[in-house]
């Protein structure tokens, strides 16, 4: 699993031209790590030289610099190498957990980064966030501090901490000049997305639904989840009520226009009838030519009020089905199934 994360980090680096120049923090942390290797009593002189050469070689390549410390630590600590080599994400997290408290701060920082990334993959944002916040302040011991700041924003956004997330993304854009361009673009887009969320509107409801659904997946149905569920229901009810008022207002307007048109037509008809009165051959003063009786029928569209009366009484269902965008309708349906236990997957 963590091999894939390492490969992903390298892929990000390859698309970032700015990585051709190492940041001051990267150079400082790698130089400190080289000095740290020389102080380890657990290694022989030959081992130290071999590991240093490997780290130096990786650090010289702008595309592999981000993995220099990780590879060096893998040579020093066999349990760490095993932890980041397994494809079993849960097992990897379990093995990395004790290493995050290591007295070797380089090892602790690296273990924090890969463990927090694994936790994010599992959507365990609550556990990942404090780890990422701590790692963002350990630039002396890791080359991942800038990336940790970006992922801090990701975790905060998924925990409905929008203001904090925007601040983290802005700090990332301000401080991480040498971060992969892909992450910088993603941070900018995240800021735009979060700032566009208005309280009580569809984007806000959508974000809270995703949050609640994630907690329900993890069988976290306590007070926090229930509070968000109540807010979702209240927000939806308010939106539906507003839509109904708007609909009703439109119906009244259409009905008034229809009545006005009908009145004008009747008036014009009466004037025409007065002109033709008394001209019938057999009907005397009858308005009908030749004394025949004409029956009038109205085959036009039903009035807006008739249409409104014929609609289903389930206003919530109608609003969800007819008024919300498809992505929100699908999410609401899935969310309702999850809450009511209808999802058997």
C-alpha positions in Angstrom: 0.0 0.0 0.0 2.7 2.5 1.0 4.8 1.5 -2.0 1.9 2.9 -4.0 1.9 6.1 -1.9 5.7 6.5 -2.6 5.1 5.9 -6.3 2.3 8.4 -6.2 4.6 11.0 -4.6 7.2 10.5 -7.3 4.5 10.8 -10.0 3.4 14.1 -8.4 7.0 15.3 -8.4 7.5 14.5 -12.1 4.7 16.8 -13.1 6.1 19.7 -11.0 8.8 21.6 -12.8 9.4 23.6 -9.7 10.9 20.6 -8.0 14.0 20.9 -10.1 15.2 23.3 -7.4 15.1 22.0 -3.9 13.6 24.1 -1.2 15.7 25.3 1.7 13.7 23.2 4.2 14.2 20.1 2.0 18.0 20.6 1.8 18.2 21.3 5.5 16.2 18.2 6.5 18.2 15.9 4.2 21.5 17.3 5.5 20.3 16.9 9.0 19.4 13.3 8.3 22.8 12.6 6.8 24.4 13.9 10.0 21.9 11.8 12.0 23.0 8.6 10.3 26.6 9.2 11.3 25.5 9.4 15.0 23.7 6.0 15.1 25.5 3.5 17.2 23.4 0.6 15.8 25.2 0.9 12.4 28.6 -0.1 11.4 30.9 2.3 9.5 30.2 0.4 6.2 26.5 0.5 6.8 26.6 4.3 7.4 28.6 4.9 4.3 26.3 2.7 2.2 23.1 4.4 3.5 24.6 7.9 3.1 25.5 7.2 -0.5 22.0 6.0 -1.3 20.4 9.0 0.4 22.8 11.4 -1.4 22.1 9.8 -4.8 18.3 10.1 -4.3 18.6 13.6 -3.0 20.6 14.7 -6.1 17.7 13.7 -8.4 14.8 16.2 -8.2 12.3 13.5 -9.0 13.4 11.2 -6.2 14.5 13.7 -3.5 11.2 13.4 -1.7 11.9 9.7 -1.1 15.5 10.1 0.1 14.8 10.0 3.8 12.2 7.3 3.5 14.6 5.0 1.7 17.4 5.7 4.2 15.1 4.9 7.1 14.0 1.7 5.4 17.7 0.6 5.4 18.1 1.4 9.0 14.8 0.0 10.4 13.6 -3.3 9.1 10.2 -3.0 10.9 9.7 0.3 9.1 10.6 -1.2 5.8 8.1 -3.9 6.4 5.4 -1.5 7.4 5.6 0.6 4.2 6.0 -2.5 2.0 2.8 -4.3 2.8 -0.3 -4.0 0.6 -2.5 -4.5 3.6 -3.5 -0.9 4.6 -4.9 -1.9 8.0 -1.8 -3.9 8.9 0.4 -1.1 7.7 -1.4 1.4 10.0 -1.0 -1.0 12.9 2.7 -1.4 12.3 3.3 2.3 11.8 1.4 3.4 14.9 4.2 2.7 17.5 6.8 4.2 15.2 5.1 7.6 15.3 6.3 7.9 18.9 9.9 6.9 18.1 12.8 8.8 19.8 14.2 9.0 16.3 12.4 12.1 15.1 13.1 11.4 11.4 11.5 8.0 11.8 8.6 9.4 13.8 7.9 12.1 11.2 8.1 9.7 8.2 5.8 7.2 9.9 3.3 10.0 10.7 3.2 11.0 7.0 2.5 7.5 5.6 0.2 6.6 8.4 -1.8 9.8 8.0 -2.0 9.2 4.2 -3.3 5.7 4.9 -5.9 7.0 7.3 -7.1 9.6 4.7 -7.5 6.8 2.2 -9.7 5.1 4.7 -11.6 8.4 5.3 -10.5 8.3 8.9 -10.1 12.1 9.0 -10.5 12.6 12.7 -7.5 10.4 13.5 -5.4 11.7 10.6 -5.9 15.4 11.4 -3.9 15.9 14.6 -1.1 13.8 13.2 -0.9 15.9 10.1 -1.0 19.1 12.1 1.9 17.9 14.2 3.9 16.8 11.1 3.4 20.2 9.4 5.6 21.7 12.2 8.4 19.2 11.8 10.1 20.5 8.8 13.5 20.0 10.4 12.9 16.2 10.3 10.9 15.6 7.1 10.5 16.7 3.5 6.8 16.1 3.8 5.9 19.1 5.9 4.4 21.1 3.0 2.4 18.2 1.8 1.2 17.5 5.3 -0.2 21.1 5.3 -2.2 20.4 2.2 -3.6 17.1 3.6 -4.4 19.0 6.8 -6.7 21.1 4.7 -8.3 18.0 3.1 -9.0 16.5 6.5 -10.4 19.7 7.9 -12.7 20.2 4.9 -14.0 16.6 5.4 -14.7 17.4 9.0 -16.8 20.4 8.2 -14.0 22.8 9.4 -14.3 24.9 6.3 -12.6 28.1 7.7 -9.7 26.2 9.1 -9.4 24.3 5.8 -9.2 27.5 3.8 -6.6 28.9 6.1 -4.5 25.7 5.7 -4.8 25.7 1.9 -3.8 29.4 1.8 -0.8 28.8 4.1 0.2 25.8 1.9 0.0 28.0 -1.3 2.0 30.8 0.5 4.7 28.6 2.1 5.1 25.6 -0.2 6.7 27.2 -3.3 8.3 23.9 -4.3 5.3 21.7 -3.7 4.0 19.7 -6.7 2.0 21.9 -9.1 -0.8 19.4 -9.0 -1.3 19.9 -5.3 -1.1 23.7 -5.6 -3.8 23.7 -8.3 -5.9 21.3 -6.1 -5.5 23.6 -3.1 -6.6 26.7 -5.1 -9.7 24.8 -6.3 -10.5 23.6 -2.8 -10.4 27.2 -1.6 -12.8 28.2 -4.3 -15.1 25.3 -3.6 -15.2 25.9 0.2 -15.8 29.6 -0.2 -18.7 28.9 -2.5 -20.5 27.0 0.2 -23.3 29.0 1.7 -25.0 28.0 4.9 -28.2 26.2 4.4 -27.8 25.9 0.7 -27.5 22.7 -1.4 -23.7 22.7 -1.3 -23.8 22.9 2.5 -26.3 20.1 2.7 -24.2 18.0 0.3 -21.1 18.4 2.4 -22.9 17.5 5.6 -24.5 14.5 4.0 -21.1 13.2 2.9 -19.8 13.8 6.4 -22.7 12.0 8.0 -22.6 9.1 5.5 -18.9 8.6 6.2 -19.6 8.4 10.0 -22.4 6.0 9.5 -20.1 3.7 7.4 -17.8 3.6 10.4 -20.8 2.9 12.7 -20.4 6.3 14.4 -24.0 7.2 15.0 -23.5 9.2 18.2 -24.4 12.8 19.0 -22.2 14.4 16.3 -23.8 12.3 13.6 -27.3 12.8 14.9 -26.8 16.6 15.2 -25.7 16.8 11.5 -28.6 14.6 10.4 -31.0 17.0 12.2 -29.4 20.0 10.5 -29.7 18.3 7.1 -33.4 17.6 7.6 -34.0 21.1 8.8 -32.1 22.7 5.9 -33.9 20.5 3.3 -37.3 21.3 4.9 -36.5 25.0 4.6 -35.4 24.8 1.0 -38.5 22.8 0.1 -40.7 25.3 1.8 -39.0 28.2 0.0 -39.5 26.3 -3.3 -43.1 25.7 -2.6 -43.7 29.4 -1.9 -42.0 30.3 -5.1 -44.1 27.8 -7.0 -47.3 29.1 -5.4 -46.3 32.7 -6.2 -45.7 31.7 -9.9 -49.1 29.9 -9.9 -50.9 32.9 -8.6 -49.3 35.1 -11.2 -50.1 32.7 -14.0 -53.7 32.3 -12.8 -54.2 36.1 -12.7 -52.9 36.5 -16.2 -55.1 33.7 -17.4 -58.2 35.3 -15.7 -57.3 38.6 -17.3 -57.1 37.0 -20.8 -60.4 35.2 -20.3 -62.1 38.4 -19.2 -60.8 40.2 -22.3 -62.0 37.4 -24.5 -65.4 37.4 -22.9 -65.7 41.2 -23.3 -64.7 41.0 -27.0 -67.3 38.2 -27.5 -70.0 40.2 -25.9 -69.3 43.1 -28.1 -69.4 40.9 -31.2 -72.7 39.3 -30.1 -74.3 42.7 -29.7 -73.4 43.5 -33.3 -75.0 40.3 -34.6 -78.1 40.4 -32.3 -81.4 40.4 -34.3 -79.8 39.2 -37.5 -80.8 35.7 -37.1 -83.3 34.3 -39.6 -85.4 32.4 -37.1 -84.1 33.3 -33.7 -85.5 36.8 -33.4 -83.0 38.6 -31.2 -81.0 35.4 -30.5 -77.3 35.8 -30.7 -77.1 32.5 -32.5 -77.4 32.5 -36.3 -80.5 30.7 -37.6 -81.6 30.1 -34.0 -79.3 27.2 -33.4 -78.0 26.5 -30.0 -74.2 26.6 -29.8 -72.4 24.8 -27.0 -69.0 26.0 -26.1 -66.3 23.8 -24.7 -62.9 24.6 -23.3 -60.2 22.2 -24.4 -57.3 24.4 -23.4 -54.7 23.7 -20.7 -55.9 23.3 -17.1 -55.4 26.3 -14.9 -52.2 26.4 -12.8 -54.3 25.8 -9.7 -55.8 22.6 -11.1 -52.3 21.4 -11.9 -51.1 22.3 -8.4 -54.1 20.4 -6.8 -53.3 17.3 -8.9 -49.8 17.1 -7.6 -48.7 14.6 -5.0 -49.2 15.6 -1.4 -45.6 14.4 -0.6 -44.0 17.8 -1.0 -40.6 16.7 0.2 -40.5 13.9 -2.3 -41.7 16.1 -5.1 -39.1 18.8 -4.4 -36.3 16.2 -4.2 -37.5 14.5 -7.4 -38.2 17.6 -9.5 -36.2 20.5 -8.2 -32.8 19.3 -7.0 -29.9 18.6 -9.3 -29.3 15.0 -10.2 -26.2 14.6 -8.0 -28.1 15.8 -5.0 -31.1 13.6 -5.7 -28.9 10.6 -5.9 -27.1 11.5 -2.8 -30.3 12.1 -0.9 -31.7 8.7 -2.0 -28.5 6.9 -1.0 -28.4 8.8 2.3 -32.0 8.0 3.1 -31.4 4.3 2.4 -28.3 4.4 4.7 -30.2 6.1 7.5 -33.2 3.8 7.3 -31.2 0.7 6.9 -32.5 0.1 3.3 -28.9 -0.2 1.9 -28.1 -3.8 2.1 -24.7 -3.6 0.4 
